[in-house]
Amino acid sequence: MSDSPTKRFDLGMQVRRKVLGDAHVDKAEAAKTDFDASFQTLITEAAWGTVWASDNISLRERSMLTLALLAATGNFDEIPMHIRATVRTGASKLDIQETFQHVAIYAGVPRANHALKLAKQTFAEMESEEKND
């Protein structure tokens, strides 16, 4: 992986689109303003261009880790987005169930319970959207 910020940004956008999908990224990019542009660049380079772009673990494993960390730290807002991404990362519903069981034991039942609730809602939305397509 190159240390060039431009290359990290470009790679980050490729990985971000691969994981989150073009529609999500296009919507986020359209909502970007001068106020949050530098923050979006930071996320694209660091999260997507460095962490998610690494070949050391699979996208499936990275997806499970991300969901566990979001739940364990109580950062629930991004859980639906990352549940939707599992379609592209290969993390199954069973993988997610196991992930949140780990959260329950190591970080607390209430956080895991809320994460499961969000996952169930998101999966139901995804299935409904699939039927309507």
C-alpha positions in Angstrom: 0.0 0.0 0.0 1.3 3.4 -0.9 1.9 6.2 1.6 0.6 8.8 -0.9 -2.6 10.5 0.5 -4.0 10.7 -3.1 -3.4 7.0 -3.7 -4.9 6.2 -0.2 -7.9 8.4 -1.0 -8.5 6.8 -4.4 -8.1 3.3 -2.9 -10.3 4.3 0.0 -13.1 5.3 -2.4 -12.8 2.0 -4.3 -13.0 0.0 -1.1 -15.8 2.2 0.3 -17.8 1.7 -2.9 -17.1 -2.1 -2.8 -18.3 -2.4 0.8 -21.1 0.2 1.0 -22.3 0.3 -2.6 -22.3 3.1 -5.1 -25.8 4.4 -4.1 -24.7 4.9 -0.5 -21.4 6.6 -1.4 -23.0 8.8 -4.1 -25.6 10.0 -1.6 -22.9 10.7 1.0 -20.7 12.5 -1.5 -23.7 14.6 -2.6 -24.3 15.6 1.0 -20.7 16.6 1.6 -20.1 20.3 2.3 -17.1 22.6 2.9 -17.7 22.1 6.6 -17.2 18.3 6.6 -15.1 17.8 3.5 -11.8 17.4 5.3 -13.4 15.0 7.8 -14.7 12.9 4.8 -11.2 12.9 3.3 -9.8 11.7 6.6 -12.3 8.8 6.8 -11.8 7.9 3.2 -8.0 7.8 3.5 -7.7 6.3 7.0 -10.7 4.0 7.5 -11.3 2.9 3.9 -7.9 3.5 2.2 -5.8 2.0 5.1 -7.8 -0.2 7.5 -10.5 -1.6 5.2 -8.1 -1.9 2.3 -5.7 -4.1 4.1 -5.5 -7.7 2.8 -4.5 -9.1 6.2 -8.1 -10.1 7.1 -11.1 -10.6 4.9 -13.9 -8.1 4.4 -16.2 -10.6 6.1 -14.0 -10.6 9.2 -13.6 -6.9 9.1 -17.3 -6.5 8.8 -17.9 -8.6 11.9 -15.2 -6.7 13.9 -16.7 -3.4 12.9 -20.2 -4.4 14.0 -18.8 -5.8 17.3 -16.9 -2.6 18.0 -19.8 -0.3 17.1 -22.1 -2.3 19.4 -19.6 -2.6 22.2 -18.9 1.1 22.2 -22.5 2.1 21.9 -22.1 3.7 18.4 -25.4 2.4 17.1 -26.0 5.0 14.3 -23.7 3.2 11.9 -24.9 -0.4 12.6 -27.7 -0.3 10.0 -25.2 0.9 7.3 -22.8 -1.9 8.2 -25.6 -4.5 8.3 -26.5 -3.5 4.8 -22.8 -3.8 3.8 -22.7 -7.5 4.8 -24.4 -8.3 1.5 -21.1 -7.2 -0.1 -18.7 -8.3 2.6 -19.9 -11.9 2.9 -20.8 -11.7 6.6 -23.9 -13.9 7.1 -26.8 -13.5 9.5 -25.3 -16.3 11.6 -21.9 -14.4 11.6 -23.8 -11.3 12.9 -25.6 -13.3 15.6 -22.3 -14.8 16.8 -20.7 -11.3 16.7 -23.4 -9.8 18.9 -23.3 -12.8 21.3 -19.6 -11.9 21.8 -20.6 -8.3 22.5 -23.1 -9.5 25.1 -20.5 -11.5 27.0 -17.6 -9.1 26.7 -19.2 -5.6 26.5 -22.7 -6.0 27.9 -26.2 -7.5 27.2 -28.0 -4.1 26.7 -25.6 -3.1 23.9 -25.8 -6.4 22.2 -29.6 -6.4 22.6 -29.9 -3.0 21.0 -27.5 -4.0 18.2 -29.6 -7.1 17.5 -32.7 -5.0 17.4 -31.1 -2.7 14.8 -29.9 -5.7 12.8 -33.4 -7.2 12.8 -35.0 -4.0 11.6 -32.4 -3.5 8.9 -32.7 -7.0 7.6 -36.5 -6.6 7.5 -36.1 -3.4 5.5 -33.6 -5.1 3.1 -36.0 -8.0 2.6 -38.9 -5.6 2.0 -36.8 -3.6 -0.5 -35.8 -6.8 -2.3 -39.5 -7.8 -2.7 -40.4 -4.3 -4.1 -37.6 -4.4 -6.7 
